[in-house]
């Protein structure tokens, strides 16, 4: 199975996803923030009315044989959703749109791996020896489901759920033909990282790349550091990594990824000869932002969507209105950007604004000869810019260059796309046209595909977060 990612916008060929599981429906208000949620979501709605559309559109673009001509049949079975369930005989089982629960179940068919993973999960969850012995007896599909949802085969909650597992971008990042595994900042994601590690090191899909898996080790004597010195510890999530070209990587320093991790990644990739340039982007440590992919993502070689707070205009404090002055919005939005070159790492290049960096990437790395354009969150209108960034207006997934998935609730951002010359197509309408043969995915260009978002957006993650590309075609 091929693994290769050298851009953010090359045609998507293969990715890892995880559809919302029953654990997501067990998030309670008192624990929501501990489990990194701002709100509780309605599971049935998030599955049937929202995420299932995501699965369908991915299959049409990446693996049409699994879905073309079967839409009516799939929709008739929608009440039980067997098409979407990894432990069901009717599961779509695509090797292009790959469900993590299915991979985990296959890994657990190996007796030695099964024993190790049961022991590891029970250790980090503080489970009893009796429970550990009971779990070893589970069928591999039931065990995978239990590890992810926290629910036993008797429908009892025996572990905390890991609702963030739907955000597969954060478990690891594909850098060329290597996979960089994460080190989560929050305890709520510890089990996710453990499950991902076992999948990547043990599933046959990744056997040829076993020596290409990168794990970041902590600095010496890290366990002696006091809690207040978190910045010296290594924590990393995939939303802070972007492979923008075959020789240039972006690393965010954020609420979830530390400066120490950014330095470690830079040195590691230079030593391995994987990258010639690494740009470190330090954004405010605010829940509003979380990762760099919540403030910008790429649409085309010469088009980016971003939060205007980090634009040239904002940095220069031009046209600051009375409301912004009162709220001191501009003063909070500080960003620091340093670009390190393998040939001269001691002398990094600084960029004044995010806009300057992205223009340089388009021109220098991607050889764009066109004027670089920016589509701003909320059409750069206050307060819509902040409101829509919160609901992931900047967190878009490119299916191919110029064709991106975003939420239908971000009206002002959608209008900004329209003004920039993009077609706007709702996923329901698009799926009908694809099924009827009125249009092909190859013919779709410069389009924002709007996805239903009433519940998904409340989970604080867009489609960039809900994807881990492992193969994109070269630009």
Secondary structure, 3 states (H helix, E strand, C coil): CCCEECCCCCCEEEEEECCCCHHHHHCCCCCCCCCCCCCCCCHHHHHHHHHHHHHHHHHHHHCHHHCCCCHHHHHHCCCCCHHHCCCCCCCCCCCCEEEHHHHHHHHCCCHHHHHHHHHHHHHHHCCCHHHHHHHHCCCHHHHHHHHHHCECCCCCECCCCCHHHHCHHHHEEEEECEEEECECCCHHHHHHHHHHHHHHHHCHHHHHHHHHEECCCCCCCHHHCCHHHHHHCCCECHHHEEEEECCEEEEEECCCCCHHHHHHHHHHHHHHCCCCEEEEEECCCCCCCCCHHHCEEEEECCEEEECHHHCHHHHCCCCCCHHHHHHCHHHHCCCEEEEEEHHHCCCCEEECCHHHHHHHHHHHHCCCCCCCEEEEHHHHCCCHHHHHHHCCCCCCEEEECCEEEEECCCHHHHHHHHHCCCEEEEHHHHHHHHHHCCCCHHHCCCEEEEECCCCHHHHCCCCCCCCEEEEECCC
